[in-house]
C-alpha cells in the first residue's frame, strides 16, 4: 500500500490573481474583503495567499442563498 501523497491528489487552489479574474473583481477588493472578514477564506502559503476551489464554490453558493432573501440565521 502506498501512502505517499502526489501533487495530483491535492485539492486545487487559486491565486489572488486567478480569483480576481474568476470573480471579475479587482485584486484590491479581495484584500479588502480579507481585512474585514468577507469573501472566501484564504490560506497563506509562504508569502502568497491561496484559495481552495471548494471554499470559493461554497462561498459563492452561500452568496446565492443570502441574495435570494433566505436568512441563514433563521433558516
N, CA, C and O of each residue as an XYZ file, in Angstrom:
300
protein
N       0.848     -1.188      0.000
C       0.000      0.000      0.000
C       0.885      1.240      0.000
O       1.831      1.331      0.782
N       0.589      2.166     -0.849
C       1.393      3.373     -0.975
C       0.643      4.541     -0.351
O      -0.417      4.935     -0.839
N       1.196      5.101      0.736
C       0.543      6.205      1.441
C       1.121      7.566      1.084
O       0.775      8.558      1.725
N       1.982      7.644      0.091
C       2.567      8.933     -0.257
C       1.545      9.769     -1.004
O       0.702      9.244     -1.731
N       1.631     11.058     -0.816
C       0.718     11.988     -1.475
C       1.400     12.542     -2.716
O       2.578     12.897     -2.686
N       0.665     12.609     -3.778
C       1.182     13.183     -5.006
C       0.490     14.512     -5.249
O      -0.634     14.718     -4.791
N       1.146     15.415     -5.963
C       0.517     16.711     -6.229
C      -0.860     16.597     -6.870
O      -1.717     17.448     -6.633
N      -1.090     15.570     -7.673
C      -2.398     15.434     -8.314
C      -3.497     15.100     -7.312
O      -4.680     15.254     -7.615
N      -3.113     14.640     -6.110
C      -4.099     14.294     -5.091
C      -4.494     15.498     -4.239
O      -5.427     15.410     -3.440
N      -3.803     16.606     -4.400
C      -4.099     17.798     -3.610
C      -5.297     18.536     -4.189
O      -5.532     18.524     -5.397
N      -6.048     19.178     -3.300
C      -7.193     19.971     -3.754
C      -6.693     21.177     -4.544
O      -5.721     21.816     -4.141
N      -7.343     21.497     -5.659
C      -6.922     22.653     -6.453
C      -7.059     23.960     -5.666
O      -7.969     24.136     -4.856
N      -6.128     24.853     -5.935
C      -6.130     26.162     -5.285
C      -6.053     27.244     -6.352
O      -5.605     27.011     -7.474
N      -6.506     28.445     -5.964
C      -6.451     29.600     -6.856
C      -5.587     30.667     -6.211
O      -5.588     30.830     -4.991
N      -4.852     31.388     -7.039
C      -4.107     32.545     -6.555
C      -5.057     33.741     -6.456
O      -6.195     33.684     -6.923
N      -4.580     34.802     -5.853
C      -5.368     36.034     -5.767
C      -5.700     36.534     -7.175
O      -6.821     36.966     -7.443
N      -4.726     36.468     -8.054
C      -4.941     36.936     -9.423
C      -5.989     36.085    -10.149
O      -6.841     36.614    -10.863
N      -5.918     34.777     -9.961
C      -6.895     33.889    -10.601
C      -8.298     34.121    -10.058
O      -9.266     34.153    -10.819
N      -8.407     34.283     -8.737
C      -9.722     34.521     -8.145
C     -10.279     35.872     -8.577
O     -11.476     36.004     -8.832
N      -9.419     36.862     -8.658
C      -9.836     38.180     -9.123
C     -10.427     38.092    -10.530
O     -11.480     38.669    -10.802
N      -9.757     37.376    -11.410
C     -10.252     37.213    -12.780
C     -11.540     36.391    -12.798
O     -12.467     36.714    -13.540
N     -11.603     35.345    -11.998
C     -12.772     34.467    -11.961
C     -14.019     35.209    -11.489
O     -15.099     35.055    -12.060
N     -13.857     36.022    -10.434
C     -14.995     36.761     -9.878
C     -15.221     38.101    -10.576
O     -16.237     38.759    -10.352
N     -14.274     38.500    -11.420
C     -14.320     39.789    -12.109
C     -14.400     40.943    -11.111
O     -15.213     41.857    -11.247
N     -13.526     40.868    -10.101
C     -13.389     41.950     -9.125
C     -11.914     42.329     -9.053
O     -11.051     41.491     -9.312
N     -11.613     43.577     -8.707
C     -10.210     43.971     -8.579
C      -9.501     43.188     -7.466
O     -10.118     42.790     -6.478
N      -8.215     42.981     -7.647
C      -7.406     42.318     -6.618
C      -7.547     43.052     -5.292
O      -7.639     42.421     -4.239
N      -7.565     44.371     -5.337
C      -7.693     45.170     -4.111
C      -8.959     44.789     -3.343
O      -8.949     44.762     -2.112
N     -10.038     44.496     -4.053
C     -11.288     44.090     -3.401
C     -11.086     42.820     -2.591
O     -11.599     42.712     -1.477
N     -10.348     41.858     -3.129
C     -10.089     40.615     -2.394
C      -9.323     40.893     -1.105
O      -9.623     40.314     -0.061
N      -8.337     41.779     -1.180
C      -7.585     42.135      0.029
C      -8.469     42.885      1.023
O      -8.366     42.673      2.231
N      -9.333     43.756      0.521
C     -10.263     44.472      1.403
C     -11.227     43.502      2.074
O     -11.477     43.603      3.275
N     -11.769     42.562      1.303
C     -12.669     41.558      1.877
C     -11.965     40.774      2.970
O     -12.543     40.515      4.025
N     -10.722     40.397      2.722
C      -9.963     39.629      3.715
C      -9.800     40.440      4.998
O      -9.937     39.909      6.100
N      -9.508     41.721      4.846
C      -9.281     42.591      6.003
C     -10.525     42.722      6.871
O     -10.413     42.799      8.095
N     -11.711     42.748      6.264
C     -12.952     42.929      7.021
C     -13.700     41.620      7.273
O     -14.800     41.632      7.824
N     -13.107     40.487      6.872
C     -13.728     39.199      7.150
C     -14.817     38.790      6.181
O     -15.698     38.010      6.542
N     -14.779     39.295      4.965
C     -15.747     38.909      3.929
C     -15.040     38.074      2.873
O     -13.817     37.938      2.892
N     -15.804     37.529      1.971
C     -15.232     36.776      0.864
C     -14.782     35.396      1.279
O     -14.863     35.032      2.453
N     -14.305     34.621      0.308
C     -13.813     33.286      0.623
C     -12.583     33.371      1.520
O     -11.819     34.334      1.450
N     -12.401     32.378      2.344
C     -11.298     32.367      3.307
C      -9.999     31.914      2.628
O      -9.923     30.797      2.117
N      -8.984     32.774      2.622
C      -7.708     32.379      2.020
C      -6.818     31.657      3.031
O      -7.051     31.704      4.239
N      -5.806     30.996      2.508
C      -4.751     30.468      3.361
C      -3.435     31.042      2.856
O      -3.300     31.382      1.681
N      -2.489     31.142      3.743
C      -1.184     31.673      3.370
C      -0.254     30.503      3.071
O      -0.107     29.582      3.876
N       0.364     30.559      1.908
C       1.379     29.588      1.515
C       2.648     30.394      1.278
O       2.813     31.033      0.239
N       3.536     30.352      2.255
C       4.704     31.223      2.187
C       4.246     32.666      2.291
O       3.595     33.046      3.264
N       4.579     33.463      1.303
C       4.148     34.868      1.282
C       2.893     35.088      0.449
O       2.390     36.207      0.359
N       2.399     34.041     -0.148
C       1.265     34.157     -1.061
C      -0.036     33.710     -0.409
O      -0.043     32.821      0.441
N      -1.137     34.338     -0.817
C      -2.467     33.885     -0.411
C      -3.005     32.960     -1.493
O      -2.835     33.202     -2.688
N      -3.654     31.900     -1.044
C      -4.288     30.958     -1.957
C      -5.694     30.661     -1.456
O      -5.985     30.800     -0.268
N      -6.549     30.255     -2.365
C      -7.936     29.928     -2.043
C      -8.223     28.525     -2.547
O      -7.973     28.224     -3.714
N      -8.749     27.655     -1.675
C      -9.189     26.347     -2.134
C     -10.405     26.551     -3.026
O     -11.315     27.307     -2.683
N     -10.419     25.882     -4.160
C     -11.532     25.997     -5.099
C     -12.846     25.631     -4.411
O     -13.868     26.274     -4.650
N     -12.829     24.609     -3.563
C     -14.064     24.203     -2.869
C     -14.566     25.301     -1.938
O     -15.775     25.473     -1.789
N     -13.649     26.055     -1.303
C     -14.062     27.169     -0.442
C     -14.707     28.281     -1.264
O     -15.698     28.878     -0.845
N     -14.139     28.552     -2.433
C     -14.705     29.575     -3.320
C     -16.103     29.150     -3.773
O     -17.033     29.957     -3.766
N     -16.249     27.887     -4.165
C     -17.556     27.391     -4.604
C     -18.585     27.471     -3.481
O     -19.731     27.854     -3.714
N     -18.181     27.110     -2.265
C     -19.101     27.169     -1.129
C     -19.485     28.608     -0.826
O     -20.653     28.899     -0.567
N     -18.513     29.508     -0.856
C     -18.789     30.923     -0.597
C     -19.775     31.465     -1.636
O     -20.702     32.200     -1.294
N     -19.571     31.102     -2.902
C     -20.494     31.552     -3.947
C     -21.897     30.998     -3.718
O     -22.881     31.714     -3.903
N     -21.998     29.748     -3.323
C     -23.307     29.154     -3.025
C     -23.965     29.881     -1.865
O     -25.172     30.123     -1.887
N     -23.184     30.229     -0.856
C     -23.716     30.974      0.289
C     -24.216     32.350     -0.144
O     -25.217     32.834      0.384
N     -23.537     32.983     -1.093
C     -23.961     34.293     -1.579
C     -25.291     34.184     -2.303
O     -26.142     35.065     -2.181
N     -25.472     33.122     -3.045
C     -26.732     32.917     -3.765
C     -27.874     32.761     -2.769
O     -28.953     33.318     -2.971
N     -27.645     32.008     -1.695
C     -28.669     31.819     -0.675
C     -29.005     33.135      0.013
O     -30.176     33.427      0.257
N     -27.978     33.937      0.330
C     -28.211     35.209      1.007
C     -28.935     36.196      0.099
O     -29.800     36.942      0.556
N     -28.584     36.201     -1.183
C     -29.206     37.167     -2.089
C     -30.634     36.777     -2.462
O     -31.387     37.609     -2.969
N     -31.014     35.526     -2.218
C     -32.379     35.113     -2.547
C     -33.370     35.457     -1.446
O     -34.559     35.158     -1.557
N     -32.879     36.088     -0.380
C     -33.760     36.505      0.696
C     -33.824     35.534      1.849
O     -34.538     35.784      2.820
N     -33.099     34.428      1.774
C     -33.079     33.464      2.867
C     -32.166     33.972      3.959
O     -31.010     34.308      3.704
N     -32.672     34.027      5.157
C     -31.862     34.451      6.288
C     -31.185     33.223      6.865
O     -31.848     32.346      7.419
N     -29.850     33.154      6.737
C     -29.112     31.982      7.199
C     -29.265     31.774      8.701
O     -29.200     30.639      9.173
N     -29.465     32.842      9.455
C     -29.572     32.720     10.912
C     -30.902     32.096     11.331
O     -30.965     31.377     12.328
N     -31.964     32.369     10.573
C     -33.278     31.859     10.967
C     -33.759     30.721     10.082
O     -34.773     30.088     10.377
N     -33.030     30.456      8.986
C     -33.402     29.341      8.118
C     -34.349     29.780      7.101
O     -34.781     28.979      6.272
